[in-house]
Amino acid sequence: SKLSELIDHSIRAGYKVRFFPMELTGADRPCIESIIEKVENKRDCEIVEGFPDTVEHINAISQCKIFVGHKTHSVIFSLVAATPLIAIAYHEKTKDFMSQFGIGKYCIPDTQLSGAKLIKMFDEVKDNLDAINRKEEALAYEMYKQVKSDFAKMLSRIHIDQ
């Protein structure tokens, strides 16, 4: 499969691969297991067991050197954690989030997915980890400040009548 090609490439580059199921019901697990089945060095793959709460999940993603996300919320978690990533977009909103962070070139629609494209993106992200991290961190902080300011303005307009 296309993802197993990327995983084999990343393992050859010295990385260990951790899978973070994103669904409480475990629906992701059969998909993950089918990907791992096609990987040459399965012992370098791990499925993160249990479903941590959101903060634990983001903290775990922040420990990754490179993240590959398919579900939109996994991409958002990676962006918030300032973890360099490749986003596989099944929906336009994923591309929008990546573009907002200035890293839209590391987003690929799932309809255009190929092992070669993923490997090329992986190598480019790997070669630019620090710059991508700094960009994500700076933009996440700017967005945080904007959201905090916007909420403060909204709350100042709320009047409670008794």
N, C-alpha and C positions, 0 to 999 in steps of 0.2 A: 504494500500500500504506500501511498504518498507520504503519510506520516511516519511509517516505519523506516522509510529511506532517510528522512530527516533525523530520526532517532538514532539509527545506525551511524550516520555521519557525526552527530554530536557526541556519541560515545567514543568514536574513533578520535575525536578532538579532545578527549579527556573528561567529558562531562558525565555525570550520573543523571538519570532521568527520573523525575518524580511526577506522578499523575495526581491531580487534585480533582476527584469527582465533584461536580457542581450541583448535583441533585440529591435531595434528601431521600428520595425513593430508591436510589441505587440504579436508576435507568442508565446512567453513564457507564457503569461497571462492565457490562458485556461489550460495549464498544471499546473501552480501554483494553480489556483482555484480548479482544481480536487484534488490536494494533500490536500489543506486546507479543502475541503469538508469532507475528511476522518479523520480529526483531531478531537479529543474529545473537546479540549478547543480552539475553533476557535478565541475567543476574544484575545488570546495571540499571534495571528498571524497578521502580517501587510505586505502589499505589498507596497514597496517604489514606490510612484507614480512619474511619469516623468522619463526622462532618463538624469541624470546629465552628465556633461562632464567628461572626464576621470579622471581628478584630483579630482573633487567632488566625483566621484564614489569610487576612491581609499580611499579618506578621510572617506567616509561613512563606507567602509569595515574595515578601521582601527579602527573604534569605536566598532566593534563586538568583543566579547570575543572569539567566535569560529565561523568559517565560513565553510560551506559545499558548495563546488563548483562542477559544472558539466561541464560547458563550459570552455574550456582551458583558455580563457582570464580572466574569473572570478578567476581561480586558480592563474594565474600570478598576478592579482591585489592583491589577498590575500597575496601572497608571498612577493610582493613589499611592502605591508603595514605591513609586519611582524605579520600578524594575524594568529594564530594557525588555522589549517584547516584540513578537511577531503576532499580529492579529489575523485570524482567519475569519473573514466576515461572511455571515449568512444573511446579514441585514445591513442596510445602508447606515444605520445608526453607529455601528462599530467603526466604519470608515470615518464618520463625522467625529467621533471621540478621538480617534488617532490623529486626524487632521487638526483638531483643536490643540493638541499637544505638539504639533509640528513634526509628527513622525508618521504622517500618512503613507509615506513610501514603504513602511514596514507592515502595511495592511494589504491582504490579498483576498479578493472575493473567493468563496469556496468553489464557485463555478470555474475559476481559472487556476485551481490548485494543481501543482505538479511537484514531484519530488525535487526536480532541478531548481525550480523557483524558490522553494522553501530552503533548500541548501544554500542557494546564493544569498537569500535574505539573512539566513542564520549567520553566515560568514561575515556579512556586512555589519550586522548587529554586534557580533562578537568582536569585531575590529574597532567598534565605536562605543563600547560599553559605558565608559566614563562620560562622554559627551551626551549620550542619550539619557543617562541617569540624571545629569545636571539639568538638562532641558525639562525632563518630566518633573523633577523636584521643584524647579523654579515656577513652572506653570501650575502645578498643583497648589503651591503656596499662594500664587496670585488668585487662583480660582477660589481658594478657601477664604482669602480676605474679601473678595467680592461677595461671596455667599453670606459671610458674616455681616457685612455692611448692609446687604439687601434685606436680611432678616431683621436687623436692628431697625431699619427704616419701616418695614412692614409692621413690626411690633409697636413702634411709636405711634402708628396711625390707628391702632385698635383701641376703641373706647368701649368700656363695659358699662352698660346702663343697668341700674338696679331699680 
